[in-house]
Amino acid sequence: MTEALEDYIMKSHKEEHPAGTKEKKENSLKALMATHPTLPELYQQHCKQLKLKPDPSVMRMLEKGINDIFALDLSTLVFSPYAFEAVMEVCRILPHLGSIDLSNSNLKPECIQTLCDMAEEHPTLHSLDLSNNNTLGFSAAKLLLPLIKDNKRFIKLDVEGTGMAAPTKQLIKKVLIANRRYRENMGDSLDDLENPVVRPTGRDSVEVTDVESTTSPTPSPMKGARIHPVGGAKDTPDQNLSSEEVAVRQVNDEVRSVLVSHEGRLLQHYGDLLQTSERQQVEVREQMHKGHSVMDVYKEQWRWPTVSDFSMATLAEEMDLDLPEVELENFSKMYTPANHLNLIQIKPIFNELLEPGCSRRRKAALIKDIGEKVKGHGPGMATLVELANAFCDLMNQDGNTMEAMKHMLEETEDQIQSLKSKIDRAETSRQRAVQEEDLRSAETHFESSLDLQEELIDVILYRLNNLLDKASKARLLENLAKLESQGAEQIQESRHINDELMEKIRDDRKKANQREEDEEAAWKQRQEDFAAMGKKTNDSLDANLKEQDSVWNNIINNFNELNTLANDRMQQIELWMIKVEDHDRAKVEYHKTVAICQEHVANLNRLNNDAENCDNLIKQFSDFVDSAVAMTKQVADATSTEGDMLALDEQKRYLGLFRRFYLQLGELLFKKQKRLEEVDRMIRSCEFQIDFCKETLDPDLRRYRDQLKDLQLRRVEVADRVSRLQIRGDDRSAQYLPHEDALKKAGLEFDSPIMEMHEQVVDARGRVLQQRQKFIKKDKEELVDKEATEIDELVHSTQMARSAGLSTLISPLSNSSTPTPGGRTPTRTPVPVE
């Protein structure tokens, strides 16, 4: 996170402050000092130019001489942006200023730009304290971070108590650590920087120093920015590293520091050549020879500090593997990967299962043993074991089955006869009740007879199902065909999945081996390139040494050339260090890639071993199914057809019982449906009578309303009985239809009871319709036609009387139809049809 933050801040800084000639104030410092010889006067002049009032606290701090100010304590002083600019202009000319304390000053963000402009140009400033300025945030960090990163003299920047985020503070801290390490490698004493020695100067005199010409610290011997001490600003945060990686980084830091320190001191020697003697030439040559040893130590001890990010996912993506890590884990749950191919043999167990003398208990134990052996060795193994068990059940049928069926038939025959007697008594009672016109009792006996018939049908179905399941040759062959189809389908599906997996394993294994070979070849080429680069580096250093030997002959005149050669040497070593790092990183990547490929190939080999085992098991299951089918067919051929004959006889008996039951059920259902229709008609008639009573002032209105309530309750009861009879009929017909198909397949010709019942209902409905049409015609003649005739006569006489103006022409009331006692014309109430 800190690396991304650093890149973003540096990029933003470059965009906002592009490289180029900085705008500097062209104030003539010597002219100002000539007119204003003291620092307070100079500060007052700047304040006057900015139209500000000088700060007394700042005036007192500037009373020292210009060479006596090593630190400025401006803490707790509050500045406006212009007042802060005036103070910074004075700080520019302080040649020995090392630190500025601006804590608790409530600095504005715009003041940081002024501070950074001054600090970047100042030659000795190395410490800034901006703590407890909570107005400083990310905008201030975007200016301060490039300042301390580009100027390695800064070893302190306190930003605690500001508005900066924790990652930003951590990044600033790491850059400062890197700067301190760099200064230490250069031989600078940080104690001297933090505690400078005060050089005595005159109290009243001011030494005018040109800031531009002030001697700067010795530049870095490392020309490029590629080489950073391990643990510097570009390293991963220590809290994210393991202890092993931290140890590796520490070793890298040590070997790098030794090499950089040695080459830095070696380069420093050339700066002192003009003041050294002839014996120092020998010392330089010894140091150069020693450098070769240090380089060898660096090469041997350097270790790439980070772990390779090459993983199984990377290999799967780059090589387009058919079995990535997730899918491989899923197959590993279905299979049992093994280091060596160990084929599981279950054929002897199958052979024992097929032996005629194998008992049921032994077969159950063998099936359990097979399940344990094949568990986790491929897809569909559990289903195949269940199918094997089902085949064993089919083959277990023997001669004792028929004896058991006959015994069951004998036991249930008494129950059948008892139920038939009860049904006959119920039918006799029903017919007697009908003759006696006890219709309620007749209905009760009718329903009781149906219940007994259903109970009898259940007994027949029990016998029939037992015969079909356990003694029927046709059912045995049907179940065998079904199991054979299921076995073939499951074996084909398991074989397809296993073959597809083995094909993927072969392809992925080939790809992984190819990647390993490619990595081996690439690593071999890298080693050759690295060896060539090392030879080239040694040759260059040897040539450099020879050139230096020739240059030493005229060292004074050729100093510049020698210095150039020294810099070339440094560049060669820098390049060599980079190549060592790249080489070691490539080695880490190579070993990790090869290890991943080898591990993946090993996993594929283990999985392939069990896939071949699965293929072997599937073949054995297939052989067993074929053998079991053949043996079961033999059992079926040896099975007597007596069971099928018994089942056919039982189905014929079932047909007769169902015909009687279904026809009677249809008859009862028809009667109740017509009763329901009649109740609905009576309800409508009663509603009409209630309306008619209101028109005729009939006092029987309450009686009709009570009758309507009784009719509505009766309708609910009848509708419920109709619904229950319909459900019973549908359930029983659904049970009957498969047996009807079986009887037809057996060649028996008969009329379906379901069709007979519907034809019976059609005839009954036709008879009822004729009766209703007869009653409706009679009601129409008595009620509608007669009323229409009387209305026409009354209209005619009334019109004649109105035309003549004589009321006597109207018939008297005594000549109109006379109502019966009770105040209403008699009407015929239809009787419900049963």
Secondary structure as GFF3:
##gff-version 3
##sequence-region A 1 834
A	DSSP	alpha_helix	2	16	.	.	.	ID=ss1
A	DSSP	alpha_helix	29	35	.	.	.	ID=ss2
A	DSSP	alpha_helix	39	49	.	.	.	ID=ss3
A	DSSP	alpha_helix	56	61	.	.	.	ID=ss4
A	DSSP	beta_strand	71	73	.	.	.	ID=ss5
A	DSSP	alpha_helix	81	91	.	.	.	ID=ss6
A	DSSP	beta_strand	99	101	.	.	.	ID=ss7
A	DSSP	alpha_helix	109	121	.	.	.	ID=ss8
A	DSSP	beta_strand	127	129	.	.	.	ID=ss9
A	DSSP	alpha_helix	138	150	.	.	.	ID=ss10
A	DSSP	beta_strand	156	158	.	.	.	ID=ss11
A	DSSP	alpha_helix	166	185	.	.	.	ID=ss12
A	DSSP	alpha_helix	190	194	.	.	.	ID=ss13
A	DSSP	three_ten_helix	211	213	.	.	.	ID=ss14
A	DSSP	three_ten_helix	238	240	.	.	.	ID=ss15
A	DSSP	alpha_helix	243	271	.	.	.	ID=ss16
A	DSSP	three_ten_helix	273	275	.	.	.	ID=ss17
A	DSSP	alpha_helix	278	301	.	.	.	ID=ss18
A	DSSP	alpha_helix	312	319	.	.	.	ID=ss19
A	DSSP	alpha_helix	325	334	.	.	.	ID=ss20
A	DSSP	alpha_helix	347	353	.	.	.	ID=ss21
A	DSSP	alpha_helix	360	374	.	.	.	ID=ss22
A	DSSP	alpha_helix	381	395	.	.	.	ID=ss23
A	DSSP	alpha_helix	400	435	.	.	.	ID=ss24
A	DSSP	alpha_helix	439	470	.	.	.	ID=ss25
A	DSSP	alpha_helix	473	552	.	.	.	ID=ss26
A	DSSP	alpha_helix	559	638	.	.	.	ID=ss27
A	DSSP	alpha_helix	642	696	.	.	.	ID=ss28
A	DSSP	alpha_helix	701	745	.	.	.	ID=ss29
A	DSSP	alpha_helix	753	779	.	.	.	ID=ss30
A	DSSP	pi_helix	780	785	.	.	.	ID=ss31
A	DSSP	alpha_helix	786	804	.	.	.	ID=ss32
A	DSSP	three_ten_helix	807	809	.	.	.	ID=ss33
A	DSSP	three_ten_helix	813	815	.	.	.	ID=ss34
###
